[in-house]
Amino acid sequence: MKANEKMDIINKKINDIKPYKNNAKKHPKEQIEQIKQSIEKFGFNDPIAIDENNMVIEGHGRLMAAKELEMTELPCIILTNLTEQQKKAYILAHNKLTMNSDFDFEILDQELKDIFEFDMGDFGFDIPDMEELDDIADGYYGDERERTYNAYNLDEYDELRSSGFYQMPIIKAQNAEPEIIIPFNYVLSTKKTKCGVHFYIDDYQFERIWNSPQEYIEKLRNFECVFTPDFSLYLDMPMAMKIWNVYRSKLIGQMMQDVGITVIPTLQWAEKETFAFCFDGIEQGGTVSVSTIGVKKDKEAKQIWYDGMDEAIKRIKPSKILVYGGDIGYNFPKDIKIKYYDNNAFKR
């Protein structure tokens, strides 16, 4: 296409537009909210770039915002002149350019002063006073902070939706009882969606959901329900790591609920000292999940499991417990419905 050649804009049904599965750019909730504010106040004026197969080349954040606004069609431009290598390169190059550019603060300050009709804070403008700029070194001072926030998903944390001394994200009580559950590492390859998704697998197989939550949460929306990630709580771990892994599990669960996924909290605990935080954030009265893998033949592990389940029932008062790994002889209260799932990996 020549530089001055006009590209036609066509409307596409939003359900026909497919995100690029390996999109490396993160889109935190705060950014999506800002895009939604822009769309609501100014309209959808920036078409999404797609290829001949309706795959997004540029505009993933706008697509996510439009879905949350329940839009049905979006303006698009179709790029048909790119090879597969060029598509990959363009996606990365566009993300890099939009991420690293910054403003001339003096010009920006004047522009913001001249805008009266809109609250520019809705679009993420939080500019320091000009006096403060003298203390900022050359270069974009916020770039490293952005990387830190992304690495720890700090933009997703909401203090007002947390509970307990350790501020665990709250997961609302929900009810679900899938007939079949599959492990998370099958999500990208399976054609089955009428099932639940569990994380009772080795941590290395699902650490990626913490590193790129938006990418995988989008795929998990297709399933009946999703258990929260079962980040390990080994007895010989430092307590700080146990708190961190419980927090990560709850935050991912809350993020999934925010996009409409039916979320089942995975119960996690170790020694009794972990009871101070491990059940915080789980609302009472809903469905929860627990694993019995590796417990039955270990007397000490079995007692720890019994103690934790006693405490969970007392604190959470679940209406239903989905047990992965089989019956280990625990006497559940009769008013709680119990459903068992086989450990298929162990059976194989």
C-alpha positions in Angstrom: 0.0 0.0 0.0 1.3 3.4 -0.9 1.8 6.0 1.8 -1.0 8.3 0.5 -3.4 5.5 -0.3 -6.7 5.6 1.6 -7.6 2.7 3.8 -11.3 1.8 3.9 -13.0 1.6 7.3 -15.5 -1.2 7.7 -17.7 -2.3 10.6 -17.1 -5.7 12.0 -19.2 -7.7 14.6 -17.3 -7.6 17.8 -17.6 -11.4 18.3 -15.9 -11.9 14.9 -12.8 -10.0 16.0 -10.1 -12.2 17.4 -7.3 -11.0 19.7 -3.8 -12.0 18.8 -3.1 -15.0 21.1 0.5 -14.0 21.8 0.0 -10.3 22.4 2.8 -9.2 24.7 1.3 -5.9 25.7 -0.4 -5.9 29.1 -3.7 -4.0 29.6 -4.3 -3.4 33.3 -7.8 -2.7 34.5 -7.1 1.0 35.1 -6.1 1.4 31.5 -9.2 -0.3 30.2 -11.3 2.0 32.4 -9.6 5.0 30.9 -10.3 3.7 27.4 -13.9 3.1 28.3 -14.2 6.7 29.5 -12.8 8.0 26.3 -15.2 5.9 24.2 -18.2 7.0 26.2 -17.3 10.7 26.0 -15.9 11.0 22.5 -17.0 7.9 20.7 -15.1 5.0 19.1 -12.9 7.1 16.7 -9.8 5.0 16.4 -10.5 1.9 14.2 -9.0 -1.4 15.1 -6.4 -2.8 12.7 -7.1 -6.5 11.8 -5.7 -8.9 9.2 -7.6 -10.8 6.6 -8.6 -13.4 9.3 -10.1 -10.8 11.6 -7.1 -11.1 14.0 -6.2 -7.9 15.8 -2.9 -6.3 14.8 -3.4 -3.1 16.7 -6.1 -2.2 19.2 -6.3 -5.0 21.8 -7.1 -2.5 24.6 -9.9 -0.8 22.7 -11.4 -4.3 21.9 -11.3 -5.2 25.6 -12.9 -1.9 26.6 -15.6 -2.2 23.8 -16.5 -5.7 25.1 -17.0 -4.4 28.6 -19.2 -1.6 27.2 -21.2 -4.4 25.4 -20.7 -2.9 22.0 -21.7 -5.1 19.1 -19.8 -3.7 16.2 -16.5 -1.9 15.8 -14.9 0.1 13.0 -11.9 -1.7 11.5 -9.2 -1.3 8.9 -8.0 -4.5 7.2 -4.3 -5.0 6.7 -3.9 -7.5 3.9 -0.4 -6.7 2.8 1.5 -8.1 5.8 3.4 -11.4 6.0 3.2 -13.4 9.2 6.6 -12.1 10.2 5.6 -8.5 9.5 2.4 -8.9 11.6 4.5 -10.0 14.6 6.9 -7.2 14.1 4.2 -4.6 13.7 2.4 -5.7 16.8 5.5 -5.4 18.9 6.7 -2.2 17.3 3.4 -0.5 17.8 3.2 -1.5 21.4 6.8 -0.3 22.0 6.2 3.1 20.4 3.0 3.8 22.3 4.5 2.6 25.6 7.8 4.5 25.6 6.7 7.9 24.3 6.0 10.7 26.8 4.8 14.3 26.9 6.5 17.6 27.0 5.3 18.5 30.5 5.4 22.3 30.0 3.2 22.1 26.9 1.0 19.4 28.5 0.5 21.6 31.6 -0.8 24.5 29.5 -3.0 22.2 27.4 -4.6 20.8 30.5 -5.2 24.2 32.0 -7.1 25.1 28.8 -9.5 22.2 29.1 -12.6 22.9 31.2 -15.3 20.6 29.9 -13.7 17.3 30.8 -12.0 15.8 33.8 -8.7 14.6 32.3 -8.0 12.5 35.3 -10.5 10.0 33.8 -8.0 9.4 31.1 -5.0 8.8 33.4 -3.5 12.3 33.4 -1.8 12.7 36.8 0.9 15.2 36.1 3.2 16.5 38.9 3.4 20.1 39.7 6.0 22.0 37.6 8.1 22.6 40.7 8.4 18.8 41.2 9.6 18.3 37.6 13.0 19.9 38.5 13.6 16.9 40.8 13.0 14.4 38.0 16.0 13.0 36.2 16.1 13.2 32.4 14.0 10.5 30.7 10.6 9.1 31.6 10.6 8.8 35.4 7.4 6.7 35.4 8.7 4.0 33.0 10.3 1.9 35.7 7.4 2.3 38.0 5.1 1.1 35.3 7.2 -2.0 34.8 7.1 -2.6 38.6 3.3 -2.2 38.7 2.9 -4.6 35.8 5.2 -7.2 37.3 3.2 -7.3 40.5 -0.2 -6.5 39.0 -0.5 -3.6 41.3 -3.0 -1.8 39.1 -5.4 -4.6 39.7 -5.4 -4.4 43.5 -8.3 -2.5 45.1 -7.9 -1.8 48.8 -11.7 -1.3 49.1 -12.3 -4.9 47.9 -9.9 -6.6 50.3 -10.2 -8.1 53.8 -8.1 -9.1 56.8 -4.9 -7.8 58.1 -3.1 -9.0 55.0 -5.6 -7.3 52.7 -6.6 -10.3 50.7 -8.7 -9.6 47.6 -12.4 -10.5 48.1 -13.9 -13.3 46.0 -17.7 -13.2 46.1 -19.6 -16.4 46.9 -20.8 -18.2 43.8 -22.4 -21.6 43.1 -21.1 -24.1 40.6 -20.8 -27.9 40.2 -19.3 -28.8 36.8 -19.5 -32.4 35.8 -16.0 -32.3 34.3 -13.0 -30.3 35.2 -9.8 -30.0 33.2 -6.3 -28.7 34.2 -5.3 -25.2 33.2 -2.6 -26.5 30.9 -5.2 -27.9 28.6 -7.1 -24.6 28.2 -5.3 -23.5 25.0 -5.7 -26.8 23.2 -9.1 -28.2 24.3 -12.3 -27.8 22.3 -14.3 -28.6 25.4 -15.8 -25.6 27.1 -18.7 -27.2 29.1 -16.4 -27.9 32.0 -14.5 -26.3 34.9 -10.8 -25.4 34.9 -8.6 -26.3 37.9 -5.0 -25.5 38.8 -4.1 -28.7 40.7 -0.9 -29.1 38.7 2.7 -28.1 39.2 3.1 -24.3 39.7 5.4 -23.9 36.7 2.5 -24.9 34.4 0.4 -21.9 35.4 2.8 -19.2 36.7 2.1 -17.6 33.3 -1.4 -16.6 34.4 0.2 -14.3 37.0 2.7 -12.9 34.4 0.0 -12.3 31.7 -3.4 -12.4 33.5 -5.4 -10.5 30.8 -4.3 -12.9 28.1 -5.4 -16.0 29.9 -8.4 -14.6 31.7 -9.8 -13.8 28.3 -9.5 -17.4 27.2 -11.0 -18.7 30.5 -14.2 -16.7 30.0 -15.3 -19.6 27.7 -15.6 -22.2 30.4 -18.4 -23.0 32.9 -16.3 -22.0 35.9 -12.7 -21.6 37.0 -11.0 -22.5 40.3 -8.5 -20.0 41.6 -4.8 -20.8 41.1 -3.4 -23.3 43.6 0.0 -21.6 44.2 1.9 -23.9 46.5 2.1 -23.5 50.3 5.0 -25.9 51.3 5.6 -26.3 55.0 9.3 -25.3 54.6 8.4 -22.1 52.7 9.0 -18.8 54.6 5.7 -17.4 55.8 6.1 -14.3 53.6 6.0 -16.6 50.5 2.9 -18.4 51.8 1.1 -15.0 52.3 2.2 -13.9 48.8 1.0 -17.1 47.1 -2.4 -16.9 48.8 -2.7 -13.2 47.8 -1.8 -14.0 44.2 -4.5 -16.7 44.1 -7.1 -14.3 45.5 -6.2 -11.4 43.2 -6.4 -13.6 40.0 -9.8 -14.9 41.3 -11.1 -11.4 41.8 -9.8 -10.3 38.4 -11.7 -13.3 36.8 -14.9 -12.4 38.6 -14.6 -8.8 37.3 -15.0 -10.0 33.7 -18.0 -12.3 34.5 -16.3 -15.7 35.1 -17.8 -18.0 37.7 -15.0 -18.3 40.2 -14.6 -21.1 42.7 -12.0 -20.3 45.5 -9.4 -23.0 45.9 -8.8 -23.6 49.6 -5.1 -23.2 50.5 -3.5 -23.7 53.9 -0.4 -25.2 55.6 0.4 -25.2 59.3 -2.1 -23.6 61.7 -0.3 -20.3 61.6 -1.4 -19.8 58.0 -5.0 -19.8 59.3 -4.4 -16.1 60.1 -4.6 -15.2 56.4 -5.4 -18.1 54.1 -9.2 -18.0 54.4 -9.5 -14.2 54.2 -11.3 -12.8 51.2 -13.5 -15.8 50.6 -17.2 -14.9 51.2 -19.3 -17.2 53.2 -21.9 -19.6 51.8 -20.6 -20.4 48.3 -18.9 -23.2 46.5 -15.2 -23.9 47.3 -12.7 -26.4 46.0 -9.9 -28.4 47.7 -7.4 -31.1 46.8 -6.6 -34.3 48.7 -3.6 -35.2 46.5 -0.6 -36.5 48.5 -2.5 -36.6 51.8 -4.0 -40.0 52.3 -0.7 -41.9 52.9 1.0 -39.3 55.0 -0.2 -39.2 58.6 1.2 -35.7 59.4 -0.1 -34.3 56.1 -3.5 -35.8 56.7 -3.8 -34.2 60.2 -2.8 -30.8 58.7 -5.5 -31.3 56.1 -8.1 -32.2 58.7 -7.2 -29.2 60.8 -7.4 -26.8 57.9 -10.7 -28.2 56.7 -12.2 -27.8 60.2 -11.1 -24.2 60.2 -12.3 -23.5 56.6 -15.8 -24.9 57.4 -16.0 -22.8 60.5 -14.8 -19.6 58.8 -16.3 -19.9 55.3 -19.4 -22.0 55.9 -19.4 -23.3 52.3 -22.6 -24.7 50.8 -20.7 -27.0 48.5 -17.2 -28.4 48.4 -15.6 -29.8 45.2 -12.9 -32.3 46.2 -10.2 -33.1 43.7 -8.4 -36.4 44.4 -10.8 -38.6 46.3 -12.2 -39.3 49.7 -9.6 -39.4 52.6 -12.1 -40.2 55.3 -13.0 -36.8 56.5 -16.5 -36.5 58.0 -18.0 -33.5 56.2 -21.1 -31.9 57.8 -24.3 -33.3 56.3 -25.6 -29.9 55.3 -22.6 -29.4 52.9 -22.9 -31.0 49.5 -19.6 -32.8 48.5 -18.6 -33.7 44.9 -15.5 -35.7 44.2 -13.3 -35.6 41.1 -10.8 -38.2 40.1 -7.1 -37.3 39.8 -6.8 -38.4 36.2 -3.1 -37.8 36.0 -2.6 -40.2 39.0 -4.8 -42.8 37.4 -2.8 -42.7 34.1 
